[in-house]
Amino acid sequence: MENPEDKSLQIWFNVLKSSLSIPTVKVDRKAFLIKELSPYCNKEIIDKAIEITPRKAGVPKDDVEKIAKGVIKYHTLIVTSISAGSGIPGGLWMIGTIPVDLAQFYYHILQVVQKLAYIYGWPDIFEEGKEMNDETLYILTIFIGVMSGTKSANEALNVISKQLAKELAERLPRLPLTKYVVFNVAKQIAKWLGVKLTKASFARILSKTIPIISAFLSGTLTYVTFKPQCNRLKKHLSELPLAN
């Protein structure tokens, strides 16, 4: 008999990998910082922000906050609109769109994770030219665990942040995560997210089986889950050493 915990773990990583397989999901840290900082900073400060962190380069905290809020607002609008659109026809046949709905939801979650991380001083999450490894998947799981309000995820991210600040690492995957028991914490978060995801999928199915108001329900369900998650991550990242 299959272990329910292993099944939950598989569910979570299947969704995560599906979203990561979308070609445009990865955010170019350098291009993002140039685009977002250009209205506020000169080239010298932007170059320093790319080399180190925005705050250490001299970018005012208020400007960092404006950019972070803008990122959340932009992606909330898009993900809610897409979710509402996928619910418009209604009817049981819409159950077939659920995987697409979840993939696009986590596509935007992953984009927000990267953008908020970069504006708050984190290095590249992905190693250029290299295939996705388990370590990167677990790091992303921890970020999303923070978005979901998991205390252990907050603590794990604190550990990674302190180590980054100490070692001045250029890329997250180079950190010896297993040394700090982050690997095991991430696995537990992944299992919990898998269970949570199954329940969320059922709620989405129900919202799409009601004709006429299915679009409203689908869009609302996405809005009330997406924006609070993004704000939760923003708050946590802004309080870590890398952000200041």
C-alpha positions as CSV (number, residue, x, y, z in Angstrom):
1,M,0.0,0.0,0.0
2,E,1.3,3.4,-1.0
3,N,2.3,5.7,1.9
4,P,0.0,8.7,2.0
5,E,2.9,11.0,2.9
6,D,4.9,9.8,-0.1
7,K,1.8,10.4,-2.3
8,S,1.5,14.0,-0.9
9,L,5.2,14.6,-1.6
10,Q,4.8,13.3,-5.2
11,I,1.7,15.5,-5.8
12,W,3.5,18.6,-4.6
13,F,6.6,18.0,-6.7
14,N,4.6,17.1,-9.8
15,V,2.8,20.5,-9.6
16,L,6.1,22.3,-8.9
17,K,7.9,20.7,-11.8
18,S,5.0,21.3,-14.2
19,S,5.0,25.0,-13.4
20,L,8.8,25.1,-13.6
21,S,8.6,23.5,-17.1
22,I,6.9,26.6,-18.5
23,P,9.7,28.3,-20.5
24,T,9.2,31.8,-19.2
25,V,8.9,31.0,-15.5
26,K,12.5,31.8,-14.6
27,V,13.2,35.4,-13.8
28,D,16.5,36.9,-15.0
29,R,17.8,38.6,-11.9
30,K,20.0,41.1,-13.6
31,A,17.3,42.1,-16.2
32,F,14.7,42.3,-13.5
33,L,16.8,44.6,-11.2
34,I,17.7,46.9,-14.1
35,K,14.1,47.2,-15.2
36,E,12.7,47.8,-11.7
37,L,15.5,50.0,-10.3
38,S,15.9,52.3,-13.4
39,P,13.0,54.7,-12.4
40,Y,14.7,55.2,-9.0
41,C,18.4,54.8,-9.3
42,N,21.4,55.8,-11.5
43,K,23.4,53.2,-13.4
44,E,26.2,53.1,-10.8
45,I,23.8,52.1,-8.0
46,I,22.0,49.6,-10.2
47,D,25.3,47.9,-11.1
48,K,26.2,47.7,-7.4
49,A,22.7,46.3,-6.6
50,I,23.3,43.5,-9.2
51,E,26.7,42.8,-7.8
52,I,25.7,42.8,-4.1
53,T,22.1,43.7,-2.9
54,P,19.8,46.7,-3.6
55,R,19.9,48.0,0.0
56,K,23.7,47.6,0.3
57,A,24.0,49.4,-3.0
58,G,22.2,52.4,-1.5
59,V,18.6,51.8,-2.8
60,P,16.2,53.5,-0.3
61,K,14.0,51.1,1.6
62,D,10.9,53.0,0.4
63,D,11.8,52.3,-3.2
64,V,12.4,48.6,-2.5
65,E,8.9,48.5,-0.9
66,K,7.3,50.2,-3.8
67,I,8.8,47.7,-6.3
68,A,7.8,44.7,-4.1
69,K,4.2,46.0,-3.8
70,G,4.1,46.6,-7.6
71,V,5.3,43.0,-8.3
72,I,2.5,41.6,-6.1
73,K,-0.2,43.9,-7.6
74,Y,0.9,43.0,-11.1
75,H,0.8,39.2,-10.7
76,T,-2.3,39.2,-8.5
77,L,-4.2,41.0,-11.4
78,I,-3.0,38.5,-14.0
79,V,-3.4,35.3,-12.0
80,T,-6.9,36.3,-10.9
81,S,-8.0,37.3,-14.4
82,I,-6.7,34.0,-15.9
83,S,-8.4,32.0,-13.1
84,A,-11.7,33.7,-13.6
85,G,-11.4,33.2,-17.4
86,S,-10.9,29.5,-16.9
87,G,-14.1,29.3,-14.9
88,I,-16.4,31.1,-17.3
89,P,-18.0,28.2,-19.1
90,G,-18.9,26.3,-15.9
91,G,-20.1,22.7,-15.9
92,L,-18.4,19.5,-15.0
93,W,-16.4,19.4,-18.2
94,M,-14.3,22.3,-16.7
95,I,-12.7,19.8,-14.3
96,G,-10.3,19.1,-17.1
97,T,-8.9,22.7,-16.8
98,I,-7.9,22.2,-13.1
99,P,-4.2,21.1,-13.8
100,V,-3.8,24.1,-16.1
101,D,-5.3,26.4,-13.5
102,L,-2.9,25.1,-10.8
103,A,0.1,25.3,-13.2
104,Q,-0.6,29.0,-14.0
105,F,-1.2,29.7,-10.3
106,Y,2.1,28.3,-9.3
107,Y,3.8,29.8,-12.3
108,H,3.0,33.3,-10.9
109,I,3.8,32.2,-7.4
110,L,7.2,31.1,-8.6
111,Q,7.7,34.4,-10.5
112,V,6.8,36.4,-7.4
113,V,9.1,34.3,-5.2
114,Q,12.0,35.1,-7.5
115,K,11.2,38.8,-7.9
116,L,10.7,39.4,-4.2
117,A,13.8,37.4,-3.4
118,Y,15.9,39.5,-5.8
119,I,14.6,42.9,-4.7
120,Y,15.2,41.9,-1.1
121,G,18.8,41.0,-1.7
122,W,18.9,37.3,-2.6
123,P,21.2,35.9,-5.2
124,D,20.2,33.8,-8.3
125,I,18.0,30.9,-7.4
126,F,18.7,29.0,-10.6
127,E,22.1,28.0,-11.9
128,E,22.4,29.1,-15.5
129,G,22.8,26.4,-18.0
130,K,22.2,23.6,-15.5
131,E,19.3,21.2,-15.1
132,M,16.9,21.6,-12.1
133,N,18.2,19.7,-9.1
134,D,16.5,18.5,-5.9
135,E,18.2,21.2,-3.9
136,T,16.6,24.0,-5.9
137,L,13.2,22.3,-5.7
138,Y,13.6,22.2,-1.9
139,I,14.6,25.8,-1.7
140,L,11.6,26.9,-3.7
141,T,9.4,24.7,-1.5
142,I,10.7,26.5,1.6
143,F,9.9,29.9,0.0
144,I,6.4,28.7,-0.8
145,G,6.1,27.2,2.7
146,V,6.7,30.8,4.0
147,M,3.9,32.0,1.7
148,S,1.6,29.4,3.2
149,G,2.4,30.4,6.8
150,T,4.5,27.5,7.8
151,K,6.6,28.3,10.9
152,S,9.3,25.7,10.0
153,A,9.6,27.3,6.6
154,N,10.2,30.7,8.2
155,E,12.9,29.2,10.4
156,A,14.5,27.4,7.5
157,L,14.6,30.5,5.4
158,N,16.1,32.4,8.3
159,V,18.9,29.8,8.4
160,I,19.6,30.1,4.7
161,S,19.5,33.9,4.8
162,K,22.0,34.1,7.7
163,Q,24.4,31.7,5.9
164,L,24.1,33.7,2.7
165,A,24.9,36.9,4.5
166,K,27.9,35.3,6.1
167,E,29.3,33.5,3.1
168,L,28.3,36.1,0.5
169,A,27.3,33.2,-1.8
170,E,26.5,34.1,-5.4
171,R,23.9,31.4,-5.9
172,L,21.5,29.7,-3.6
173,P,22.1,26.1,-4.8
174,R,25.8,26.3,-3.7
175,L,24.8,26.4,0.0
176,P,25.3,23.1,1.9
177,L,21.6,22.9,2.9
178,T,21.7,19.4,4.3
179,K,24.3,20.6,6.9
180,Y,21.6,22.8,8.4
181,V,18.8,20.2,8.3
182,V,17.0,22.4,5.8
183,F,16.6,19.4,3.5
184,N,14.5,17.4,6.0
185,V,12.5,20.5,6.9
186,A,11.7,21.1,3.2
187,K,10.6,17.5,2.8
188,Q,8.1,17.9,5.6
189,I,6.8,21.2,4.1
190,A,6.5,19.5,0.7
191,K,4.3,16.7,2.2
192,W,2.1,19.3,3.9
193,L,1.8,21.3,0.7
194,G,0.8,18.2,-1.2
195,V,-2.1,17.6,1.3
196,K,-3.1,21.2,1.1
197,L,-2.9,21.2,-2.7
198,T,-5.3,18.2,-2.8
199,K,-7.9,20.1,-0.7
200,A,-7.4,23.2,-2.7
201,S,-8.0,21.3,-6.0
202,F,-11.3,20.0,-4.6
203,A,-12.4,23.5,-3.7
204,R,-11.5,24.7,-7.3
205,I,-13.5,21.8,-8.8
206,L,-16.5,22.8,-6.8
207,S,-16.2,26.4,-7.9
208,K,-16.1,25.4,-11.5
209,T,-19.2,23.1,-11.4
210,I,-21.6,26.0,-10.7
211,P,-22.9,27.6,-14.0
212,I,-22.9,31.4,-14.4
213,I,-21.1,32.3,-11.2
214,S,-18.2,29.9,-11.7
215,A,-15.9,32.6,-13.1
216,F,-16.6,34.8,-10.0
217,L,-15.9,31.9,-7.6
218,S,-12.8,30.8,-9.4
219,G,-11.4,34.3,-9.6
220,T,-12.3,35.1,-6.0
221,L,-10.8,31.8,-4.7
222,T,-7.5,32.6,-6.5
223,Y,-7.5,36.2,-5.2
224,V,-8.0,35.3,-1.6
225,T,-5.2,32.7,-1.7
226,F,-2.7,34.4,-4.0
227,K,-2.3,38.0,-2.6
228,P,-2.1,37.1,1.1
229,Q,0.5,34.5,0.3
230,C,2.6,37.0,-1.6
231,N,2.3,39.6,1.2
232,R,3.3,37.1,3.8
233,L,6.5,36.3,1.9
234,K,7.2,40.0,1.3
235,K,6.9,40.7,5.0
236,H,9.2,37.9,6.0
237,L,11.9,38.7,3.3
238,S,11.9,42.4,4.3
239,E,12.8,41.5,7.9
240,L,15.8,39.2,7.0
241,P,19.4,40.4,7.2
242,L,19.8,40.3,3.4
243,A,17.1,43.0,3.0
244,N,18.8,45.5,5.2
